[in-house]
Amino acid sequence: MSSAETSAPSPGLFFETINAYQRTAALKAGVELGVFTVLASGVATAEGVAERCQCPVRGVRILCDSLAIFGLLTKVDGRYFLTQDSALFLDQNSPAYLGGMLQFMLAPSIIEAFSDLASTVRSGRVHTTKDGTTAPDHPVWVEFAKVMRPMMQGAAQAVAGLVPPVQVDATRQAKVLDISASHGAFGIAFAQQHPGVHLVALDWEAVLAVTEANAKSAGLADRFSKLVGDAFTVDLGTDYDVVLVPNFLHHFNIADCTRFLKRVKAALRPGGGSSLWSLCLTKIASPRHRQHPSAWSCWAPRQKGTPIRLVNTRECLRVPAFVTLCSTPCCLRRRVR
């Protein structure tokens, strides 16, 4: 029996959960007002922060006290200081700044699904609209592309390093297809680590404007092209050496994922050396997420040339950070720990 089961009953978790929205609101206010960035500059008093943020002192003091209670600041003798985590992730001048992602994570189209969760459970639908955020040209994905790249940058570099080298020669143009490219972090990282490879990014047109800008700033203007449309219906083309599918499959049911993956595999270059990688960083990061029915993996059989097998993550090998889909044995059972 665990210690939690043997301890006296407590309503603590109940009240923490009920009031969790206050923690979110305090963090959001601190980011929007620039409190963390001001504190990073050396200002430490409520009066100093209020002056820089152009807000009344009382409100700033209450906000900073709340942030200190929540563990996002420390308070010593009436002066406020950033924690190690806040200094790295919440100072706008930090290269690892994550505050911008709140624009997506707390967007109305995202949080509305939780406003009446009981109705969602009763109806079996997450959104009142037919397709929710997967609707064509949904504006939320433009915001995602603009603000989520810093969070994905490290993972993109790591994944790009795991993919086997692409053979580049004078007889053909080596190509990588980045499906649901968004900010382009994964495709850009792969193209940067594999000189000579041409990157094709697939997404909605408004989203691809962000992808293209990021590709150009990464020095890939002459090795980048766009493919606009619905990943389930657009002509993907053929002869790709690598296909990347970052954070996409978990939005859809098993039947749609199976249909989609068969289309994608058909777009791969015939013969050895080509590979298909699906990355689901948010859905299988913990044991409870590995049971998600539409988070997919697949594995390559040992016999070269035989078809790939699609499996649900409940059956697949343990992969704590992402899942891979491979069409050749060279990618078999690669891991990130």
C-alpha positions in Angstrom: 0.0 0.0 0.0 1.4 3.4 -1.0 2.1 6.2 1.5 -0.7 8.2 -0.1 -3.2 5.4 0.7 -2.0 5.1 4.3 -2.0 8.9 5.1 -5.0 10.7 6.6 -7.6 11.9 4.1 -7.0 15.5 2.9 -8.9 17.9 0.6 -5.6 19.4 -0.5 -5.6 18.0 -4.0 -9.3 18.9 -4.4 -8.6 22.6 -3.7 -5.4 22.7 -5.7 -7.2 21.3 -8.7 -10.2 23.7 -8.2 -7.9 26.7 -8.1 -5.4 25.6 -10.8 -6.8 28.2 -13.2 -5.4 30.9 -10.9 -1.9 29.6 -11.4 -2.4 29.7 -15.1 -3.8 33.2 -15.0 -0.9 34.5 -12.9 1.7 33.0 -15.2 -0.2 34.5 -18.2 -0.4 37.9 -16.6 3.3 37.8 -15.6 4.3 37.0 -19.2 2.0 39.5 -20.8 3.1 42.4 -18.5 6.8 41.5 -18.9 7.3 40.9 -15.2 9.9 38.2 -15.6 11.9 40.2 -18.2 11.9 43.3 -15.9 13.1 41.2 -12.9 15.8 39.7 -15.2 17.2 43.2 -15.8 18.0 43.7 -12.1 14.8 45.4 -10.9 13.7 43.6 -7.7 11.0 45.7 -5.9 7.3 45.9 -6.6 7.6 49.6 -7.1 10.4 49.2 -9.7 8.5 46.5 -11.6 5.3 48.5 -11.5 7.1 51.5 -12.9 8.6 49.5 -15.8 5.3 47.7 -16.5 3.3 50.9 -16.1 0.9 49.3 -13.6 -0.3 50.2 -10.1 2.0 49.0 -7.4 -0.6 47.2 -5.5 -1.6 44.9 -8.4 2.0 44.2 -9.2 2.8 43.3 -5.6 -0.1 40.9 -5.4 0.8 39.3 -8.7 4.5 38.9 -7.7 3.5 37.5 -4.4 1.2 34.9 -6.2 4.0 34.0 -8.6 6.3 33.5 -5.6 3.7 31.2 -3.9 3.4 29.2 -7.1 7.2 28.8 -7.3 7.8 31.0 -10.3 9.6 33.7 -8.3 11.3 33.9 -4.9 10.8 36.7 -2.4 13.5 37.7 0.1 13.1 40.8 2.3 10.4 42.3 0.1 12.5 41.8 -3.1 11.6 39.5 -5.9 14.0 37.3 -7.9 13.7 34.8 -10.8 14.1 31.1 -10.1 16.5 29.2 -12.3 13.7 27.9 -14.5 12.0 31.3 -14.8 15.3 33.0 -15.8 15.8 30.5 -18.6 12.2 30.1 -19.9 10.3 33.3 -19.0 12.8 36.1 -19.7 12.1 37.4 -23.2 15.8 37.9 -23.8 16.6 34.3 -23.1 17.3 32.1 -26.2 15.2 29.4 -24.5 12.2 31.7 -23.9 8.9 29.8 -23.9 6.4 32.6 -22.9 5.3 33.1 -26.5 3.8 29.6 -26.6 1.0 30.8 -24.2 -0.6 32.5 -27.2 -1.3 29.0 -28.6 -1.6 26.9 -25.5 -4.2 29.3 -24.0 -5.9 30.2 -27.3 -9.8 30.2 -27.0 -10.0 27.5 -29.7 -7.8 25.2 -27.6 -9.2 25.8 -24.1 -12.9 25.9 -25.2 -12.8 22.1 -25.4 -12.5 22.1 -21.6 -15.1 24.7 -20.7 -17.9 22.1 -20.5 -16.0 18.8 -20.4 -19.1 16.9 -19.0 -20.9 17.7 -22.3 -17.9 16.5 -24.3 -18.0 13.2 -22.4 -21.7 12.8 -23.0 -21.5 13.6 -26.7 -18.3 11.9 -27.4 -17.1 14.9 -29.3 -14.3 17.3 -28.3 -15.6 20.3 -30.3 -19.1 21.5 -31.3 -17.9 21.9 -34.9 -17.4 18.9 -37.1 -13.6 19.1 -37.5 -12.6 21.4 -34.6 -9.0 22.6 -35.0 -8.4 20.1 -37.8 -10.7 22.1 -40.1 -9.0 23.3 -43.3 -7.0 26.5 -42.8 -7.8 26.8 -39.1 -6.1 30.0 -37.9 -4.9 28.4 -34.6 -2.1 26.6 -36.6 -0.7 29.9 -37.8 -0.3 30.9 -34.2 1.2 27.5 -33.4 3.8 27.9 -36.2 4.7 31.4 -34.9 5.3 30.6 -31.3 6.0 26.9 -30.8 9.4 26.6 -32.6 11.6 27.3 -29.5 10.0 24.5 -27.7 10.6 22.0 -30.5 14.1 23.2 -31.5 16.0 20.8 -29.3 13.9 17.8 -30.1 14.2 18.6 -33.9 18.0 18.7 -33.7 18.1 15.4 -31.8 15.7 13.6 -34.2 17.6 14.9 -37.3 20.7 13.3 -35.9 19.1 9.9 -35.5 17.9 9.6 -39.1 20.4 7.7 -41.2 22.4 9.8 -43.7 20.7 10.4 -47.1 22.8 9.4 -50.1 23.2 12.5 -52.3 24.7 12.1 -55.8 24.6 13.9 -59.2 22.0 11.6 -60.7 19.0 12.6 -58.6 17.8 15.3 -56.1 17.6 13.8 -52.6 14.3 15.0 -50.9 12.7 15.1 -47.5 9.0 15.7 -47.1 7.9 17.5 -43.9 4.1 16.8 -43.4 2.2 19.2 -41.2 5.5 21.2 -41.3 4.2 24.2 -39.2 7.2 26.2 -38.0 9.4 23.8 -40.0 11.8 23.0 -37.1 12.0 19.3 -37.9 12.5 19.6 -41.6 14.9 22.5 -41.3 17.0 20.7 -38.8 17.1 17.7 -41.1 18.1 19.8 -44.1 20.8 21.6 -42.2 22.3 18.3 -41.0 22.1 16.7 -44.5 23.6 19.2 -47.0 22.3 18.8 -50.5 18.9 17.5 -49.5 15.9 19.5 -50.7 13.1 20.2 -48.2 9.5 20.0 -49.2 7.1 21.4 -46.6 3.4 20.5 -46.6 0.8 22.5 -44.7 -1.9 25.1 -45.2 -0.9 28.2 -47.2 -1.0 30.7 -44.3 1.0 28.4 -42.1 3.6 27.8 -44.9 4.3 31.6 -45.0 5.8 31.1 -41.5 7.6 27.9 -42.5 9.2 29.6 -45.5 10.4 32.6 -43.5 12.0 30.2 -41.0 13.6 28.2 -43.8 15.0 31.3 -45.4 16.5 32.6 -42.1 18.1 29.2 -41.7 19.9 29.6 -45.1 17.7 27.1 -47.0 16.1 29.4 -49.5 17.5 27.5 -52.5 16.7 24.1 -51.0 13.1 24.7 -49.9 9.7 24.4 -51.6 6.1 24.4 -50.5 3.3 21.9 -51.0 -0.1 23.5 -50.0 -3.1 21.5 -49.1 -4.8 18.7 -47.0 -2.3 16.0 -46.1 -5.0 13.4 -46.6 -5.9 14.4 -50.2 -3.1 16.5 -51.7 -0.8 14.8 -54.3 2.3 14.2 -52.1 4.6 13.5 -55.1 7.1 10.6 -55.1 10.7 9.6 -54.6 11.2 11.0 -51.1 14.2 9.7 -49.2 12.7 10.7 -45.8 9.2 11.7 -44.7 8.7 13.5 -41.4 5.3 13.5 -39.7 5.7 15.6 -36.6 2.9 15.8 -34.0 0.2 15.0 -36.5 -1.2 11.4 -36.1 -2.6 11.9 -32.6 -5.3 14.2 -34.0 -7.0 11.4 -36.0 -8.6 8.0 -35.5 -7.0 4.7 -36.3 -8.7 4.2 -39.7 -7.6 7.7 -40.9 -4.1 7.1 -39.7 -3.9 3.8 -41.5 -5.1 5.3 -44.7 -2.8 8.3 -44.4 0.3 6.2 -43.7 -0.3 4.0 -46.7 -0.4 7.1 -48.9 2.8 8.4 -47.3 4.7 5.2 -47.7 3.8 5.1 -51.4 5.5 8.5 -51.7 8.8 7.1 -50.5 11.6 6.3 -52.9 11.5 2.5 -53.8 14.5 0.5 -52.7 16.8 0.7 -49.7 17.6 3.8 -47.7 14.3 5.5 -47.5 12.6 6.0 -44.1 9.4 7.4 -42.6 9.5 9.0 -39.2 6.5 10.0 -37.1 7.1 12.2 -34.1 4.5 12.5 -31.4 6.3 14.4 -28.6 3.2 15.4 -26.7 1.2 12.2 -26.7 3.5 9.5 -25.5 5.8 11.3 -23.1 4.5 9.3 -20.1 3.1 5.8 -19.6 -0.5 7.0 -19.4 -0.1 8.6 -22.9 1.1 5.4 -24.4 -2.4 4.1 -24.2 -3.7 6.8 -26.6 -5.6 4.8 -29.3 -4.6 7.0 -32.2 -0.9 7.6 -31.3 0.8 5.2 -33.8 4.1 3.6 -34.3 5.3 1.1 -36.7 8.4 -1.1 -37.0 10.5 -2.5 -39.8 10.7 -6.3 -40.2 14.1 -7.9 -40.2 13.7 -9.1 -43.8 14.6 -6.4 -46.2 12.0 -5.5 -48.7 8.9 -6.9 -46.8 6.1 -4.4 -45.9 6.0 -2.3 -42.8 3.6 -3.2 -40.1 1.4 -0.6 -38.4 0.8 -1.2 -34.7 -1.0 0.7 -31.9 1.3 2.2 -29.2 -0.1 -0.3 -26.7 1.7 -3.0 -28.7 4.8 -1.1 -29.8 8.2 -1.0 -28.3 8.7 1.4 -25.4 9.7 4.8 -26.8 9.4 7.5 -24.1 10.1 10.6 -26.3 8.8 9.9 -29.8 7.7 7.1 -32.1 9.4 6.2 -35.4 8.0 4.8 -38.5 10.5 3.1 -40.7 10.4 1.4 -44.1 13.8 -0.2 -43.9 15.7 -2.1 -41.2 18.4 0.5 -40.9 16.1 2.5 -38.6 14.9 -0.4 -36.5 14.6 0.2 -32.8 16.4 3.5 -32.6 15.7 5.3 -29.3 15.9 8.5 -27.4 16.2 8.1 -23.7 
